[in-house]
Amino acid sequence: MTEAINPVDGTRIAFSLYPNDTSEWAASGAPALMLVHGSALSSATWRTFGYLKALRDRYRLILPDLRGHGRSGTPHEEDAYAMDVIVADLVAVLDAAGVARAHYLGYSVGARAGLSLAVAAPERLRTLMLLGGSARPQHGALDRLFFPGCVDVLARDGMDGFLAEWEKHRDGPLDPGTRAAFQANDSEALVAYFRRSDREPGIDDATLAALDVPTLAVVGSEDHLRVEDTRAISRTVPGARLAILRGFDHATTVAAAPEVLSVLEPFLAAHAGP
């Protein structure tokens, strides 16, 4: 794992490259694909659920840990997690990897970060693939995604208390991969991130309608938090495609790698030109 430094505030952003031999990475003519995880997860998400194995032979993969997650820096100030700062993190990672333009797959907040990157620096993206994403204001989204008062529980009871309460509000227990990823986080940093995320204003329709990046929006049919948001993205971003995966909610969609890849890979193949 290597790292980039955000020039805005100096936060260290860890990321992995595949192939991980730097000479092989530099010599490869394969297109670059950045995969960005969701809230309280890490870049290990893509390995755990099989994306790395499925894609590494055809793409140069860039897997960052978002700030406050995984092996990246963990500032404890809320404003350190503003979306424009996160976008600067992603640009710094692309620069450090020596990649001018990349395909992009983001899940949940990773999808929201991808939309924001497409607005701020569309020249850095070849395609934009959104998994359970939203462009709308985020106030109250965490309470709907996890459970009411979730950030206060995390601040008071730590990650074990948060996970126990979340499981009470779910239909079943968390999968081991998701549980391990959540438990690896710095709880204080995650509280700051969650509180700042709750204040994110979103991206207005006029801005979305001006995007000129090939876009695929994917969502689970049972992801009641994001189905309508994803439909709205597909209606507003010019030429965007929509895929709804039957039977999956927000947490299980990213784990459904075969179903997700069945729609991602044809989209990538259709945009495989230079």
C-alpha positions in Angstrom: 0.0 0.0 0.0 1.3 3.5 -0.9 0.0 6.9 -0.1 -0.9 10.4 -1.5 -0.9 13.7 0.4 -3.9 16.0 0.0 -2.4 19.4 -0.8 -5.4 21.2 0.9 -4.8 20.0 4.5 -1.9 17.5 4.3 -4.0 14.4 5.2 -2.4 11.1 4.2 -4.5 9.0 1.8 -3.5 5.3 1.6 -4.2 3.4 -1.6 -3.3 0.1 -3.2 -2.4 -0.5 -6.9 -3.0 -3.8 -8.7 -0.8 -5.0 -10.2 1.3 -4.0 -7.2 4.6 -4.3 -8.9 5.4 -0.7 -9.8 7.3 -1.5 -13.0 4.5 -3.8 -14.2 1.9 -1.1 -13.3 3.8 1.5 -15.3 4.3 -0.8 -18.3 0.7 -2.1 -18.5 -1.4 -0.7 -21.2 -4.6 -1.7 -19.4 -7.1 1.1 -18.5 -7.1 2.4 -15.0 -10.2 1.7 -12.8 -10.6 3.4 -9.4 -12.8 1.7 -6.8 -14.0 3.7 -3.9 -15.7 2.1 -0.9 -18.7 3.2 1.2 -19.0 4.7 4.7 -17.2 2.9 7.6 -15.7 0.3 5.1 -12.3 0.4 3.4 -10.6 -0.6 0.2 -10.7 -4.2 1.5 -14.4 -4.3 0.5 -13.4 -4.9 -3.1 -11.2 -7.9 -2.2 -13.6 -9.4 0.3 -16.5 -9.5 -2.2 -14.5 -10.6 -5.2 -14.2 -7.5 -7.4 -10.4 -7.5 -7.2 -10.2 -11.1 -8.4 -12.7 -10.5 -11.2 -11.1 -7.2 -12.6 -7.4 -7.3 -11.9 -6.4 -9.1 -15.1 -8.0 -6.5 -17.4 -7.6 -3.2 -15.5 -5.0 -1.4 -13.5 -6.9 -1.1 -10.2 -6.6 1.9 -7.8 -8.1 1.2 -4.4 -8.0 4.2 -2.0 -9.1 4.2 1.6 -11.2 7.3 2.1 -10.0 9.7 4.9 -11.1 8.5 8.3 -11.2 5.0 7.0 -8.8 2.0 6.7 -5.2 3.0 6.7 -5.7 6.7 5.7 -5.4 9.6 8.0 -8.1 10.1 10.6 -8.7 13.7 11.4 -11.2 14.4 14.1 -12.6 17.7 12.9 -15.9 17.6 11.2 -15.0 20.0 8.4 -12.0 17.8 7.4 -14.7 15.6 5.8 -16.3 18.2 3.5 -17.0 16.7 0.1 -14.7 19.1 -1.8 -11.8 17.9 0.5 -12.6 14.3 -0.3 -12.6 15.1 -4.0 -9.1 16.6 -3.6 -8.1 13.3 -1.9 -9.2 11.4 -5.0 -7.4 13.7 -7.4 -4.2 13.4 -5.3 -4.4 9.6 -5.5 -4.8 9.7 -9.3 -1.8 12.1 -9.5 0.3 9.9 -7.2 -0.6 6.8 -9.4 0.3 8.7 -12.5 -3.1 8.3 -14.0 -4.6 11.1 -16.1 -8.0 9.5 -16.6 -9.7 6.5 -15.0 -12.9 4.6 -15.0 -14.5 5.0 -11.6 -16.7 2.7 -9.5 -18.0 4.1 -6.2 -20.3 2.6 -3.6 -22.6 4.7 -1.3 -20.5 7.7 -0.2 -17.9 6.5 -2.8 -20.6 7.1 -5.4 -21.4 10.5 -4.1 -17.7 11.3 -4.1 -17.5 10.2 -7.8 -20.4 12.4 -8.8 -18.6 15.3 -7.0 -15.4 14.4 -8.8 -17.2 14.4 -12.1 -18.5 17.9 -11.4 -15.1 19.3 -10.2 -12.7 17.5 -12.6 -14.6 15.7 -15.4 -11.4 15.4 -17.4 -10.1 12.9 -14.9 -12.8 10.4 -15.6 -13.4 8.0 -18.5 -16.7 6.6 -17.0 -18.6 7.0 -13.8 -20.3 3.9 -12.2 -22.4 4.5 -9.2 -23.6 1.8 -6.8 -26.3 2.8 -4.3 -25.5 6.5 -4.9 -27.2 9.8 -4.2 -26.9 13.4 -5.3 -29.4 14.7 -2.8 -28.8 16.5 0.5 -27.8 14.0 3.1 -29.5 15.4 6.2 -31.0 12.4 8.0 -29.7 9.9 5.6 -27.5 8.1 8.1 -30.5 7.6 10.5 -32.4 6.1 7.6 -29.5 4.0 6.5 -28.5 2.6 9.9 -31.0 3.5 12.7 -32.3 6.6 14.4 -29.7 8.3 16.5 -26.9 6.2 15.1 -24.2 8.8 15.3 -25.0 9.6 19.0 -24.8 5.8 19.7 -21.4 5.6 18.0 -20.1 8.6 19.9 -21.4 7.2 23.3 -21.0 3.5 23.0 -18.2 3.0 20.4 -18.3 0.7 17.4 -19.4 -2.4 19.3 -22.4 -0.6 20.6 -23.2 0.9 17.2 -23.0 -2.6 15.5 -25.2 -4.2 18.1 -27.9 -1.5 17.8 -27.7 -1.7 13.9 -28.3 -5.4 14.0 -31.4 -4.9 16.1 -32.8 -2.7 13.2 -31.8 -5.1 10.4 -33.6 -8.2 9.1 -30.5 -10.3 9.9 -26.9 -10.2 11.2 -24.1 -8.4 9.4 -21.8 -10.5 7.2 -18.4 -11.0 8.8 -16.6 -8.9 6.1 -18.8 -5.8 6.8 -18.5 -6.3 10.6 -14.7 -6.5 10.4 -14.5 -3.5 8.2 -16.6 -1.4 10.6 -14.6 -2.5 13.6 -11.3 -1.5 12.1 -12.4 2.2 12.1 -11.3 5.0 14.4 -14.7 5.7 16.1 -14.0 9.4 16.8 -12.9 10.1 13.2 -16.0 8.3 12.0 -18.3 10.4 14.2 -16.7 13.5 12.7 -17.2 12.1 9.2 -20.8 11.2 9.9 -21.7 14.6 11.4 -20.2 16.4 8.4 -21.8 14.0 5.9 -25.2 14.9 7.5 -24.6 18.5 6.4 -23.7 17.8 2.8 -25.9 19.9 0.5 -25.9 17.6 -2.4 -25.6 18.4 -6.1 -28.5 20.3 -7.8 -30.2 19.0 -11.0 -28.8 21.8 -13.2 -25.3 20.7 -12.3 -26.1 17.1 -12.9 -27.7 17.9 -16.2 -24.4 19.6 -17.4 -22.3 16.5 -16.8 -20.5 15.0 -19.8 -19.2 11.7 -18.4 -20.6 8.3 -19.4 -22.6 7.2 -16.4 -24.1 4.0 -15.1 -26.3 4.1 -12.0 -26.9 0.8 -10.2 -29.1 0.1 -7.1 -30.7 -2.8 -5.3 -34.5 -3.0 -5.6 -34.8 -3.2 -1.8 -32.5 -0.3 -1.2 -35.4 2.0 -0.2 -33.0 4.8 0.8 -31.5 5.0 -2.6 -33.8 3.6 -5.3 -35.5 6.9 -6.0 -32.2 8.8 -5.7 -30.6 6.5 -8.3 -33.6 6.8 -10.6 -33.3 10.6 -10.3 -29.6 10.5 -11.3 -30.3 8.3 -14.3 -33.0 10.7 -15.4 -30.9 13.9 -14.9 -27.4 13.0 -16.1 -27.4 13.1 -19.9 -27.2 9.6 -21.3 -27.0 7.9 -18.0 -28.0 4.2 -17.8 -29.9 2.6 -14.9 -29.7 -0.9 -13.6 -31.8 -2.2 -10.7 -30.7 -5.5 -9.1 -33.6 -7.4 -7.8 -33.7 -8.5 -4.1 -30.8 -6.5 -2.7 -30.8 -3.7 -0.2 -28.2 -1.0 0.4 -25.9 -3.2 2.5 -26.2 -6.4 0.4 -25.9 -4.8 -3.0 -22.1 -4.3 -2.8 -21.7 -7.9 -1.7 -23.5 -9.1 -4.8 -20.4 -9.0 -7.0 -21.6 -11.4 -9.7 -24.9 -9.4 -10.2 -23.1 -6.0 -10.0 -20.4 -7.1 -12.4 -22.9 -8.5 -14.9 -24.0 -4.9 -15.6 -20.7 -3.1 -15.0 -18.6 -5.2 -17.4 -20.7 -4.6 -20.5 -20.8 -0.9 -19.7 -17.0 -0.8 -19.3 -16.6 -2.8 -22.6 -18.7 -0.3 -24.4 -16.4 2.5 -23.3 -13.1 0.7 -23.8 -11.7 3.1 -26.4 -8.6 5.2 -25.9 
